[in-house]
Amino acid sequence: MINLQDLEAAIRTAIPVSHLEIEDQSSGCGENYSIILVSEAFEGKNTLARHRFVNDLLKIQIAQMHAFSQKTFTPKQYQEFLAKKA
């Protein structure tokens, strides 16, 4: 089982993070996580490249989960995403 703090620490130590939301979608049992990750490390990478990057970064943690979903943005894209939601 992966806990939220370990997942957050793994992400924050690996890449610069400007915004991170982690949601345990498995009622606290740590088997299904969804993240929104905003980082300038994603500049110039398409969605598939970003997801592969994050999957590789978290391969040990993801191997212990039942499900993992992610949304990745550059800081500029995240501002646009928030503006559309508003």
N, C-alpha and C positions, 0 to 999 in steps of 0.2 A: 504494500500500500504506500502511496506517495502522499505526503501531506502538503498543504498549500505553501507553507513556509519554505520547504525544501525546493519546491518547484520554482517559487519566486527567486530564491537565492541562486539557483542554477542559471536562470535567465539573466538576472542582474549582474552576475560575475562574468558572464560570457560576452555580452554586448552592451553598448550604451542604450539605455532605456529612457525615453522621454515620457512614456505613459504605459502602464501595464494594468490590465484587469484580469483577474483569474477567478473563475467561477467553478466551484465543485458542483457538478450537476448530478451527483450520485448520493445526495442526502448525507454527506459527511463521511462516506466510506472510502473516498479517495480513488475511485476507479474510473471516473469520467470527468474530465476537465475541459473547460472551454476558456480560451484566452483571447484577449485583444492586446496586441503588442505594437507599440509605436517606437520606431528607432530610425535614426539616420543611417544605420547599417544597411537598411533596405533600399537606399537610393540606388537607382540604376538596375535593380533586380525586378523581374516580373514576379507575379504571384506564385507560380510554380517554384521558381528559384528560391523565393523567400521561405515557402513552406518546407522545401527540402533542407534549407539551411537550419530552420528551427527544429525540424525532425532530427537532423543529425546532431544538433546541439543538445537535444533532450532525449537521445535514443535510450539511455539507461532508464530514465524516468518513464518514458512512453511504454517501454517494454513491460512495465509493471501495472499499466492501466488497461482498462477495458476499452475506453474510447477517449480520443483527444481531438478537439477541433480548435482551429486558430483563425484569427483575422489579423492580418499584418498590414501596417501602414507606415509610410514615411510621415514625418511631422506635418508636412503640407497636406498630404492626402487625408490625414486624420482631421485636420481643421475643416477641410471640405466635407468630410463624412459627417462631422458634428453640425455643420451649417445646413446640410440636407435634412438631418433629423429634426432640427429646430423648427 
